[in-house]
Structure formats: C-alpha cells, structure tokens
C-alpha cells in the first residue's frame, strides 16, 4: 500500500502548483499536511492511507524537488524573450473531422498571421488568427467549440529548453499562483505558446516580463539569448 500511497501523493501534489512550490522550498508542516492528504485520499479512493506513509511520501517528494535543477530552469527563462499575438480564436473539432481540418490548416499555411494545430485521441484543436476563423468554420462540420477573444503569449527560449525538464511546469505554475487560467499550452521546439483569454493576457505578459527581468538580475543575464525578431520582449499587440 505504501507504494500506491506514494504514487497518489505525487499525483495529488502535481495537481496543485502552490503546494508543489511550498514543498520545493520546504515551507510546509509535514505532519499537518499528511493528515489532510490522508483524508483527501480516502475520500477520493475509498481506502484508508496511513498518515505516516503519506508523510514519508511527502518528505521524499520534497527531497526530490529540492534536488531538481531549478537554477538551470531559471537560467533558461532568464535567457528567453516574450512575444504576443492578439485576436486569436480556438476551434475544436471531433476525430472524424481531423483529416479535413489538417487539409484546411495546410492550405492556410504561411498566409495566416498565426495558426497552430494540436491533435489528441478524440479531438483536434486549431488555434488561429481571428480574421481567418470563418475561412475554417465555413469548410468544417461538427465543430465542438469555438472560443474567441484569445491571445497567445509566446516564450522563445534557448535550445536547452528541449532537454531540460520542468521549464513549462515552472511557467504554468507561476501563472497559476496568480490565478491566471491558460486555455491551451503548446510546446513547439523552443517556443512555449500559452493561449489565454485576452483580458488575462496583458496580466500574464506583465508577470512573465517581471519574472524574466528578475531572473536576469539574479543570474546576471544581460539580454535574451534568442530573438523574436527584434531580440527583446515585445509589447502587447491589439486590445
């Protein structure tokens, strides 16, 4: 049962960015937290879990988190640059429309100001510049959902982001702690694309800009190691 308990504790903590950060920094009361988690796990699984086993799992997880290369993660973010694409729409279609959607996306290609295609097991999502939305919708049937008034905040990072675990989790956790909801997260080589409600995009951009500036000071990084055209952070476009 201890192995099962440890796995459940890891999954529980992974779903709570604030708790994850507190464990990483060692600023938790392990006994009190273990009692709370044991109760929550019993409610979720219908099985009792030893408070001692939960506490041991928390301590081991905290030790693992403390040993993670947080410095390397922060250096990558410090050497990153920001860009924003405003006026974005998110279109979700069912599995049977994926082939058709791929063809449409391919035809729009470089002519669209912004376009991304993400496929999962049962659906596909097209993230596209709003001015091209109707070009897609008029050629698709059985559209599941359309979300308008979105913006894409793009973090362009050094090549090392590809081989360094935890960078995207650090960024999304950072925004989650500020109460910012992310509609979609897309990793495309060295680009991390965060799709958000346009009303929250400005706040997210400002927070990330401040984070990058703070980490550049912390690690004495003069400027981004990559460019987004001009080689520096970009102002929010549109309204």
Secondary structure in CASP SS format (residue, H / E / C, confidence):
PFRMAT SS
TARGET T0000
AUTHOR 0000-0000-0000
METHOD secondary structure of the structure
MODEL  1
X C 1.00
X H 1.00
X H 1.00
X H 1.00
X H 1.00
X H 1.00
X H 1.00
X H 1.00
X H 1.00
X H 1.00
X H 1.00
X H 1.00
X H 1.00
X H 1.00
X C 1.00
X C 1.00
X H 1.00
X H 1.00
X H 1.00
X H 1.00
X H 1.00
X H 1.00
X H 1.00
X H 1.00
X H 1.00
X C 1.00
X C 1.00
X C 1.00
X C 1.00
X H 1.00
X H 1.00
X H 1.00
X H 1.00
X H 1.00
X H 1.00
X H 1.00
X H 1.00
X H 1.00
X H 1.00
X H 1.00
X H 1.00
X H 1.00
X H 1.00
X H 1.00
X H 1.00
X C 1.00
X C 1.00
X C 1.00
X C 1.00
X C 1.00
X H 1.00
X H 1.00
X H 1.00
X H 1.00
X H 1.00
X H 1.00
X H 1.00
X H 1.00
X H 1.00
X H 1.00
X H 1.00
X H 1.00
X H 1.00
X H 1.00
X H 1.00
X H 1.00
X H 1.00
X C 1.00
X C 1.00
X H 1.00
X H 1.00
X H 1.00
X H 1.00
X H 1.00
X H 1.00
X H 1.00
X H 1.00
X H 1.00
X C 1.00
X C 1.00
X E 1.00
X E 1.00
X E 1.00
X E 1.00
X E 1.00
X E 1.00
X E 1.00
X E 1.00
X E 1.00
X E 1.00
X E 1.00
X E 1.00
X E 1.00
X E 1.00
X H 1.00
X H 1.00
X H 1.00
X H 1.00
X H 1.00
X H 1.00
X H 1.00
X H 1.00
X H 1.00
X H 1.00
X H 1.00
X H 1.00
X H 1.00
X H 1.00
X H 1.00
X H 1.00
X H 1.00
X C 1.00
X C 1.00
X C 1.00
X E 1.00
X E 1.00
X E 1.00
X E 1.00
X E 1.00
X C 1.00
X C 1.00
X C 1.00
X E 1.00
X E 1.00
X E 1.00
X E 1.00
X E 1.00
X E 1.00
X E 1.00
X H 1.00
X H 1.00
X H 1.00
X H 1.00
X H 1.00
X H 1.00
X H 1.00
X H 1.00
X C 1.00
X C 1.00
X C 1.00
X C 1.00
X C 1.00
X E 1.00
X E 1.00
X E 1.00
X E 1.00
X E 1.00
X E 1.00
X E 1.00
X E 1.00
X E 1.00
X E 1.00
X E 1.00
X E 1.00
X E 1.00
X E 1.00
X C 1.00
X C 1.00
X H 1.00
X H 1.00
X H 1.00
X H 1.00
X C 1.00
X C 1.00
X C 1.00
X C 1.00
X H 1.00
X H 1.00
X H 1.00
X H 1.00
X H 1.00
X H 1.00
X H 1.00
X H 1.00
X H 1.00
X H 1.00
X C 1.00
X C 1.00
X C 1.00
X C 1.00
X C 1.00
X C 1.00
X C 1.00
X E 1.00
X E 1.00
X E 1.00
X E 1.00
X E 1.00
X C 1.00
X C 1.00
X E 1.00
X E 1.00
X E 1.00
X E 1.00
X E 1.00
X E 1.00
X E 1.00
X H 1.00
X H 1.00
X H 1.00
X H 1.00
X H 1.00
X H 1.00
X H 1.00
X H 1.00
X H 1.00
X H 1.00
X H 1.00
X H 1.00
X H 1.00
X H 1.00
X H 1.00
X H 1.00
X H 1.00
X H 1.00
X H 1.00
X H 1.00
X H 1.00
X H 1.00
X C 1.00
X C 1.00
X C 1.00
X C 1.00
X C 1.00
X C 1.00
X C 1.00
X C 1.00
X C 1.00
X C 1.00
X C 1.00
X C 1.00
X C 1.00
X C 1.00
X C 1.00
X C 1.00
X C 1.00
X C 1.00
X C 1.00
X C 1.00
END
